Amino acid sequence: MAKKKNASKIKAPLTQKPVGFALSWAGGALAGLAFRKAWMIIRHEEEAPDPLDPDRGWGEILLAAAVQGAIFAVARSVVDRTRAKAVARSTGTWPHPNAAPAKR
């Protein structure tokens, strides 16, 4: 019985990594779409300014970077938290190494 328990502990991370990668990729793609939509609303432009564009000012460049960073940070937090809750529901263990046991 102990072998079966150890096998599930070894098997879980192997299956979680591809799922985590797919969720991270999807979250990044959705964040990119959200940023493009937000930039259209903010500046009425299809493309965000390129930091190396000499015709753009500091204000535009920094605004675009701040908006993009905020959207990607929120998307990453949503993906990480969703994945952690799914792992906790399926295994009963929170995926963070220093965390207390998951509440169901």
N, C-alpha and C positions, 0 to 999 in steps of 0.2 A: 504494500500500500504506500509506503514511503517513496518508492521509486515512481509511482504514478504521480504523486504530488510534486516531486522534483521535475518530472517531465513536463508537467503543465507550466511550471515556473520558467523552464527553459524555452518552451514553445511559445509562450505568450509574447515575449519581446520580439521574436522573429516574425510573428504575424502583425504586431503593432507597428513595426517600422514602415512597411509598405503602406499601410493605412494612414499613418501619420504623414508620410511623404505626400500621398495623394491629397489629403486634407490641406496640407500646407500649400501645395501647388494650386489647388482650387481657391483657397483663401487669397492667395496672391493675385490670381487672375481676377477674382471678384473685386479686390481692392483696387486693382488697376482700372477696371471699369467704373467703379465708384469715383475714383479720382478724376477720370475724364469727364464724367457727368458733373461733378462738383466744379471743375474748372470752367465748364461751359456756363454754369449758373453764375459763378463769381465774375468771370472776365468776358464771357460771350465769345470765347475763342475755342477752336477745336483742339489746338495743341498747346501744351504748357510751354513756357519759355525755356529755351536751352540756356544753361548757365554760361556757355561760351559765346552766345549771340551778342555781338557788340552793340546792337540796336536796343537791347533790353536793359532796363535799369535794375539797380540793386533791390528796390522794393518789390518789383515783379518776381524776380528770381527767388528772393527769400520767402515771399508769400506762397509761391508754388511749392517750394521745398517744405514749408511748415504744414501746408494743407496735405501734401502727399505723405509726409511723415506721420501725421496724426491719423489719417485714414488707414495706413498700413499697420500702425501700432494697434488700432482698434481691431482690425481684421485678424491680426495675429493673436491677440488676446481671446477673441471669440473662438478661433480655431483651437488654440491650446486648451482653453477651458472646456470646450465641447468634447475634445478628445479625452481629456482627463476624466470627465464625468462618465464617458462611455466605458473607459477602462475600469473605473471604480465600480460601475454597475455590473460589468461582466466578470471581474475578478475579485471584487470586494476589497481591493487594495488601491489606494491613491497612488498614481505613478511617480510622485515626487519622493525622492529617497528619504527626506526628513519629515514627511507628513505623518499624521496620525491615521489610524485605520479609517476607511471610508464609512460614512453614514448612509444607510439605505433608506 
